[in-house]
C-alpha cells in the first residue's frame, strides 16, 4: 500500500553503488517459462502487491532445486524501482533468517525474481487462514528468528550499509520446513549508514495499514525504529492470533494495537491471548513478552528498543518458558506419585493385581485381560510409511508428549479411510511411537492393542489402529486437543475451571473407571 504525503520525493539515497553478487544469477526468460510450465495456474503458491508467485524447478549451480518464482503483474503499483531494489539488496545479503535470492530475470516487460522455496509458506497463513496448532514455544522461536533477521538488516553485518525493511508484517515472514523464520520482500527497503542509527530518510509513505509507524506516517521520516514498531505488531499477532486490522474486534477498534493497549489498561490481559496457548504460557514469560511488544509500539521512536535489544529480550522469554515447562513436568510427576501412594491396596491382595503373570495366565477367568486374545477387527492396521506422512516424518514440531513408552506426535488422516492427509485437512490423531530402547516393549504394545481394541466407552480413550513394522511399534489414538488434566491443574488456566466444571471432569473419569471395573469389560484394573 502506498501513501503520498505530497511533501517530498522519494529519498535521494540510491542503491546503484551496490552490484549484484556473482551468486545472484540472471535467468533467461525461456528458463522461467520451462520452470513454471508457461506460468501454469496449478503452480501458483501465492500472490501479493507485486504479482503471483509460482513453484518451479530451476538449475542452480549443478543441481536442480525447487524455487519460488515471483512475476511482476503489469497492473501492479510496484514496478522496476522495487524490482531492482530487491535484486541489489538481497544479492548482497546472506543470513539464515533472510530469504535467499537465487536470481532474477529481466526480459522486455517481464520482471521476475527467483527465491529459495519455503515449504511452510508465510506466518500470516498459519496464524489467520489455516489455524495451524502452533505451540507457544514454536511461536517464540519464530519471533526470535525473525528478530535476528531484522537485526542483521539494521546493523549492516557483511555490507557497507544497513537496511530499513519498511514493510515488516506476518505475510513477509516465511517459514522453512523446520519452521525457521526468514524475512522476505525487500521491494520497499531503504539503505542507510549503519553508524548513524538516529538518522532518517525522507520518503513517500509506503507500507501496510495496521503495521505503519504512526510517527513515520505523520512526519515522513523513516528510521530503523519504524521496523521495530511493525515488528511489535507482529508480536501481538503471534500472541493473540488476531490480524493487525481485524473486524472481529470491537466495532470501534479494528486496529489490533489499540485493542491490546486498551485491554491491558482495563486489566484484561488474558482476553488478548490466543485460547489455544493460554494453558501453555508461563506468567513470567507472558509478562515479559507483552512488555517487549509495548516498548516496540511506543509512540516515541527514541523510546523503542533496537532490534538487538529485542533479540536478547525474546531469548530471555524463551528461557523463562522452557524453565516453566520443565517445572510443570516435574510437578505433574510428583503429583501423580503422591496420588499412587494414597491408593488403598489391601494386605491380602484382594481386588489387586498380584503380578504380571496373573494377567497372562488367567485366561479362563474374568479378572484379567487375557480374555482379549486378538485385536479387534475394527482397528486399522497402519503402514509405517503412512504414519510417517501423517506426522511429517515424526517432526519435532508435531511432538505432543513423551513418556516411558516413547514419543507421541500429532498426525493428520482422512476422516473415513484414515489414510494420511495434508496438515489441517481431515482428522487429527495422536501417534505413539515405541522407543527402540524403551523399558516397555512389544509385549506392552500388544497388550494395549488387545485391550483398548475391545473398549467402547465415551470416557475411555479410543484406539483407532496400530502398526508393527520390523522393530517399529506404534499406536494411533483419537486426538484430545486439551491434552491432559494436569496441564489445567498446574497453570493459570486452572482459575478458569469452575467447581462445576471440575465435578463434571471427575464424574467422567469415574464413569470410565466404572466401565473398566464392570463385568462387561472383564473386571479390568
QUILIN-V946950 format. One record per backbone hydrogen bond with DSSP energy under -0.5 kcal/mol. NH is the residue of the N-H (numbers start at 1). CO is the residue of the C=O. Records with the same first field share a line. If there is no record, write none. Layout:
NH=CO + CO
//
This chain:
3=205
5=3
18=15
19=17
24=21
25=23 + 102
27=25 + 104
31=28
32=28
33=29
34=30
35=31
36=32
37=33 + 34
38=33
40=36
43=40
44=41
45=53
46=53
48=51
52=71
53=46
54=69
55=43
56=67
57=35
58=56 + 65
60=58 + 63
62=60
63=60
65=58 + 63
67=56
68=115
69=54 + 67
70=68 + 113
71=52 + 69
72=111
73=50
76=73
78=49
83=79
84=80
85=81
86=82
87=83
88=84
89=85
90=86
91=87
92=89
93=89 + 90
98=95
99=183
102=100 + 114
103=114
104=25
105=112
107=105 + 110
110=107
112=105
113=70
114=103
115=68 + 113
116=100
117=66
119=117
120=175
121=118
123=170 + 173
124=170
126=122
127=123
128=124
129=125
130=125
131=125
132=126
134=132
135=133
139=135
140=136
141=137
142=138
143=139
144=140
145=141
146=142
147=143
148=144
149=145
150=146
151=147
152=148
153=149
154=150
155=151
156=152
157=152
159=156
162=192
163=153
164=190
165=163
172=169
173=170
174=172 + 182
175=121
176=180
179=176
182=174
183=97
184=172
189=186
190=164
192=162
194=160
196=193
199=196
201=222
203=201 + 220
205=3
206=204
207=1
211=208
212=208
217=213
218=214
219=215
220=216
222=201 + 220
226=223
227=223 + 224
228=224
229=225
230=226
231=227
232=228
233=229
234=230
235=231
236=232
237=233
238=234
239=235
240=236
241=237
246=254
249=246
253=250
256=244
259=255
260=256
261=257
262=258
263=259
264=260
265=261
266=262
267=264
268=263
271=268
272=269
273=270
274=239
277=274
278=274 + 275
280=277
281=277
286=282
287=283
288=284
289=285
290=286
291=287
292=288
293=289
294=290
295=291
296=292
297=293
298=295
301=299
303=300
304=300 + 301
310=306
311=307
312=308
313=309
314=310
315=311
316=312
317=313
318=314
319=315
320=316
321=317
322=318
323=319
324=320
325=321
326=322
327=323
328=324
329=325
330=326
331=327
332=328
333=329
334=330
335=331
336=332
337=333
338=334
339=335
340=336
341=337
342=338
343=340
345=343
349=346
352=349
354=352
358=355
359=355
360=356
361=357
362=358
363=361
370=359
372=369
373=371
379=376
380=464
382=380 + 466
387=383
388=384
389=385
390=386
391=387
392=389
393=388
395=391
398=395
399=396
400=408
401=408
403=406
407=433
408=401
409=431
410=398
411=429
412=390
413=427
414=419
418=414
421=412
425=422
427=413
429=411
430=477
431=409 + 429
432=430 + 475
433=407 + 431
434=432 + 473
435=405
438=435
440=404
444=441
445=441
446=442
447=443
448=444
449=445
450=446
451=447
452=448
453=448 + 449
454=451
455=452
460=457
463=461
464=462 + 476
465=476
466=380
467=474
469=472
472=469
474=467
475=432
476=465
477=430 + 475
478=462
479=428
481=479
483=480
487=484
488=484 + 485
489=485
490=486
491=488
494=491
495=492
496=493
497=494
498=496
502=498
503=499
504=500
505=501
506=502
507=503
508=504
509=505
510=506
511=507
512=508
513=509
514=510
515=511
516=512
517=513
518=514 + 515
521=518
522=519
523=518
524=516
//
